[in-house]
Amino acid sequence: MAEKAKQVNLPWVEKYRPNQLDELISHTDIINTISRFLKEDRLPHLLFYGPPGTGKTSTILAVAKQIYSPKEFGSMTLELNASDDRGIGIVRGPVLGFASTRTIFRSGFKLVILDEADAMTRDAQNALRRVIEKYTENTRFCLICNYLSKIIPAIQSRCTRFRFGPLSTDQMVPRIEHVISAENINVTPDGLKAVVTLADGDMRKSLNILQSTSMGHDLVDEENVYLCVGHPLRRDIENILTWMLNEDFTSAYNNILNLKTTKGYALQDILSEIHVYVHKIDFPNHVRILLLEKMADIEYRLAVGTNEKIQLSSLVAAFQVARDLTLQEAEKD
């Protein structure tokens, strides 16, 4: 009964985390390679890298659950999040202590999982290099990171590397539909599309968006999903573009400012969405290049903490200049 209650309270990301390798929905080539390693009992040290929510941690946990029984799991695996303690002490303490001890009652190797290994200091990584080398006989290491460039070459060369790319829509939709039917949620087709679009290849993000929207609204449709995430609606972005390209500067600026204030949109999100449309609008090439350069400058300035109102003025001005240049080009022709 307590187990059932625990399952109910779990976030969906954990509740629907795959327990076996064959339950994983993507990266079939990586899964097949690791399955072959397990079958031949020749698992090397592993290094998983790629964007968040693409199945790195789920894969190694599924591997561990496949190798060890539930009773052995706790004593045979050490899972550490390297961002909790990223110094050399974690390598000389818990990691070294765990790796250097042999198991009396079970043959085979132990497994050390270092999540977010790219947050480890250089000293810690250098210390880890020696530990990996010294205790290979009875311990396997799996390092998980987002950025491969932050892992020192010496550790990279000791591990078999696998890149986990963002998930495609075709891979995500069946799993999301499974969660929808299991949780009995009322979802519209455009709602499902919005969840997948906003997740941008991140399975964890898609489940979090779905769960939060279903908790806040009876119906998961496009509007409620965007409202829940605080992301600008497509029709609002289209309105913003129409104002910037067809109205005078003051009207366009005031209309966008009112919309931002009413809906609580961040200029950064508006800018990201407009960027997609810039590639679709039929601007002359040199005008499009100028506009994209201006938008890149605005994004940079927003990132370093400048005033949103001034940057909004700059965005409107850039589009109005682009409009005038396009009209001049048309008159020449």
C-alpha positions in Angstrom: 0.0 0.0 0.0 2.8 2.4 0.9 4.5 1.5 -2.4 1.4 2.4 -4.3 1.1 5.8 -2.5 4.8 6.4 -3.2 4.2 5.7 -7.0 1.3 8.2 -7.0 3.4 11.0 -5.5 6.3 10.4 -7.8 7.0 13.0 -10.6 6.2 11.3 -14.0 9.8 11.6 -15.0 10.7 9.1 -12.3 7.5 7.1 -12.4 7.9 6.3 -16.1 11.7 6.0 -16.1 12.6 2.8 -18.1 13.9 -0.1 -16.0 15.2 -2.3 -18.8 17.3 -1.5 -21.8 14.6 -2.8 -24.2 12.1 -0.2 -22.7 14.3 2.7 -23.9 12.7 4.6 -26.8 15.7 6.0 -28.7 19.4 5.6 -29.7 18.9 1.9 -30.8 22.5 1.7 -32.1 23.9 2.7 -28.6 21.5 0.3 -26.8 22.4 -2.6 -29.1 26.1 -2.0 -28.6 25.8 -1.9 -24.8 23.5 -5.0 -24.8 26.2 -6.8 -26.8 28.8 -5.7 -24.2 26.6 -7.1 -21.4 25.9 -10.4 -23.2 29.6 -11.0 -23.7 30.4 -9.8 -20.1 32.9 -7.2 -21.5 31.5 -3.9 -20.3 34.1 -1.1 -20.7 34.3 2.2 -18.9 31.6 4.4 -20.4 31.2 8.1 -21.2 27.8 9.3 -22.1 27.4 12.9 -23.4 24.7 15.0 -25.0 21.9 17.5 -24.2 19.7 17.0 -21.1 16.7 14.7 -21.1 18.0 12.4 -23.9 18.3 9.2 -21.8 21.8 9.1 -20.5 21.1 8.4 -16.9 18.1 6.2 -17.7 20.4 4.0 -19.9 23.1 3.4 -17.3 20.4 2.8 -14.6 18.7 0.3 -16.8 22.1 -1.4 -17.4 22.7 -1.6 -13.6 19.2 -3.0 -13.0 19.9 -5.6 -15.7 23.3 -6.7 -14.2 22.3 -6.7 -10.5 19.3 -8.0 -8.6 17.3 -5.5 -6.5 19.1 -6.8 -3.4 22.6 -6.3 -4.9 21.9 -3.0 -6.5 22.6 -0.9 -3.4 25.9 -2.6 -2.6 27.2 -3.0 -6.2 26.5 0.5 -7.5 27.6 3.9 -6.4 25.7 6.8 -8.0 27.1 10.3 -7.4 26.0 13.6 -8.8 29.3 15.3 -9.4 27.7 18.8 -9.1 26.9 18.1 -5.4 30.6 17.8 -4.6 32.9 18.6 -7.5 36.3 18.6 -5.7 39.1 16.1 -5.4 37.8 15.0 -2.0 34.9 13.1 -3.6 37.4 11.0 -5.7 39.8 10.4 -2.8 36.9 9.6 -0.4 33.7 7.8 -1.5 34.8 6.8 -5.0 38.2 5.4 -4.0 36.7 3.7 -1.0 34.0 2.0 -3.1 36.2 1.1 -6.1 39.1 -0.4 -4.0 37.0 -2.9 -2.0 36.2 -6.3 -3.5 32.9 -8.1 -3.0 33.2 -11.4 -1.1 29.9 -13.0 -1.9 29.5 -12.0 -5.6 31.9 -12.3 -8.5 31.8 -9.6 -11.2 32.4 -5.9 -11.1 31.0 -2.9 -9.2 29.6 0.1 -11.1 30.4 3.7 -10.3 28.0 6.3 -12.0 29.2 9.9 -12.0 26.4 12.1 -13.2 27.2 15.7 -14.4 30.9 14.8 -14.5 31.6 18.0 -16.5 31.1 19.9 -13.3 34.1 18.2 -11.7 37.3 20.2 -11.2 40.4 19.4 -13.2 42.2 18.1 -10.1 39.3 15.8 -9.4 39.4 14.5 -13.0 43.1 13.9 -12.8 42.7 12.0 -9.5 39.9 10.0 -11.1 42.1 9.0 -14.0 44.4 7.0 -11.7 41.5 5.4 -9.8 39.9 4.2 -13.1 43.2 2.7 -14.2 44.1 1.1 -10.9 40.7 -0.6 -10.1 39.6 -1.7 -13.6 39.7 -5.3 -12.5 36.7 -5.0 -10.1 35.0 -1.7 -10.9 33.5 -0.1 -14.0 33.0 3.7 -14.3 30.2 5.5 -16.2 30.6 9.2 -16.6 27.6 11.3 -17.7 28.0 14.9 -19.0 26.4 17.5 -21.2 29.7 18.9 -22.6 32.4 16.5 -23.7 34.9 19.4 -24.0 34.9 19.8 -20.2 36.2 16.2 -19.7 40.0 16.0 -19.8 41.4 13.9 -22.8 43.1 11.4 -20.4 39.7 10.3 -19.1 38.1 10.4 -22.5 40.7 8.0 -23.8 40.0 5.5 -21.0 36.3 5.3 -21.8 34.1 4.2 -24.6 32.2 7.3 -25.7 28.5 7.5 -26.7 26.7 10.6 -27.9 23.1 10.9 -27.0 21.5 13.4 -29.4 18.1 15.2 -29.0 15.1 12.9 -29.4 13.0 13.1 -32.6 9.2 13.8 -32.6 8.6 10.2 -33.8 10.5 8.8 -30.8 8.8 11.1 -28.2 5.2 10.9 -29.3 4.6 7.1 -28.5 6.1 7.4 -25.0 4.1 10.6 -24.3 0.9 8.9 -25.5 1.6 5.9 -23.2 1.8 8.3 -20.2 -1.4 10.1 -21.4 -3.3 6.8 -21.5 -1.8 5.6 -18.2 -2.7 8.8 -16.4 -6.0 9.2 -18.2 -5.4 12.8 -19.3 -7.6 14.7 -21.7 -5.2 15.9 -24.5 -6.0 17.5 -27.8 -3.8 16.8 -30.9 -2.6 20.4 -30.9 -1.8 20.1 -27.2 0.4 17.1 -27.8 2.1 18.9 -30.7 2.8 21.9 -28.4 4.3 19.7 -25.7 6.7 18.0 -28.2 7.6 21.4 -29.8 8.4 23.1 -26.5 10.4 20.1 -25.3 12.8 20.4 -28.2 14.1 16.8 -28.1 14.2 16.7 -24.2 12.0 13.8 -22.9 12.3 15.0 -19.3 11.1 18.4 -20.3 8.1 17.0 -22.2 6.9 15.0 -19.3 7.3 17.9 -16.9 5.3 20.2 -19.2 2.6 17.5 -19.6 2.3 16.9 -15.9 2.2 20.6 -14.9 -0.3 21.4 -17.6 -2.6 18.5 -16.6 -2.4 19.6 -12.9 -3.3 23.1 -13.8 -6.0 22.5 -16.4 -8.7 19.9 -17.2 -7.8 20.0 -20.9 -4.3 19.9 -22.2 -4.6 22.0 -25.4 -2.1 24.3 -27.2 -3.2 27.4 -25.4 -3.1 25.8 -21.9 0.4 24.3 -22.6 1.8 27.6 -23.7 0.1 29.4 -20.8 1.5 26.9 -18.3 5.1 27.2 -19.7 4.8 31.0 -20.1 5.9 30.7 -23.7 4.5 33.1 -26.3 1.6 31.7 -28.4 2.0 31.4 -32.1 -0.8 33.9 -32.9 0.8 36.4 -30.5 4.2 36.1 -32.3 2.3 36.6 -35.7 0.7 39.7 -34.3 4.0 41.1 -33.1 5.5 40.5 -36.6 2.5 42.2 -38.3 2.8 45.2 -36.0 6.6 45.6 -36.5 6.3 45.3 -40.3 3.1 47.2 -41.0 2.7 49.9 -38.3 4.7 53.0 -37.4 7.4 52.7 -34.7 5.4 54.1 -31.8 2.2 52.0 -32.4 4.2 48.8 -32.9 6.3 49.5 -29.7 3.3 50.2 -27.6 1.3 47.2 -28.9 4.1 44.8 -28.1 4.8 46.4 -24.7 1.1 46.0 -23.8 1.1 42.4 -24.9 4.3 41.7 -23.0 2.8 43.2 -19.8 -0.6 41.5 -20.2 0.7 38.0 -20.9 3.9 38.3 -18.9 6.2 37.3 -21.9 10.0 37.6 -21.7 11.6 39.4 -24.6 14.1 36.6 -24.9 11.3 34.1 -25.7 9.7 36.5 -28.2 13.1 36.9 -29.9 13.6 33.1 -30.1 10.2 32.6 -31.7 10.6 35.5 -34.1 13.9 34.1 -35.3 12.0 31.1 -36.8 9.7 33.4 -38.8 12.6 35.6 -40.1 13.7 32.6 -42.2 10.2 32.1 -43.6 9.5 35.7 -44.6 10.6 36.6 -48.1 13.3 39.3 -47.3 16.1 40.0 -49.8 19.2 38.1 -48.6 21.3 41.1 -47.5 18.2 42.4 -45.5 17.8 39.1 -43.8 21.5 39.0 -42.9 21.3 42.5 -41.4 18.2 41.6 -39.4 19.7 38.4 -38.0 22.9 40.3 -37.0 20.7 42.9 -35.2 18.7 40.1 -33.4 21.9 38.4 -32.4 23.2 41.6 -30.8 19.9 42.1 -29.0 20.0 38.5 -27.6 23.6 39.1 -26.4 22.7 42.3 -24.7 19.7 40.7 -23.0 22.0 37.9 -21.8 24.3 40.4 -20.1 21.4 42.0 -18.3 20.4 45.2 -20.2 17.1 47.0 -20.1 14.3 45.0 -21.8 12.4 48.2 -22.9 15.5 49.6 -24.7 16.1 46.2 -26.4 12.5 46.0 -27.5 12.9 49.4 -29.1 16.0 48.1 -30.8 14.1 45.0 -32.1 11.2 47.1 -33.5 13.7 49.5 -35.1 15.6 46.6 -36.8 12.4 45.3 -38.3 11.3 48.8 -39.5 14.7 49.3 -41.2 14.4 45.8 -42.8 10.9 46.8 -44.0 12.1 50.1 -45.6 15.1 48.4 -47.2 12.8 45.7 -48.7 10.5 48.4 -50.1 13.4 50.2 -51.6 14.5 47.0 -53.3 11.0 46.4 -54.7 10.9 49.9 -56.1 14.2 49.4 -57.9 12.9 46.3 -59.6 
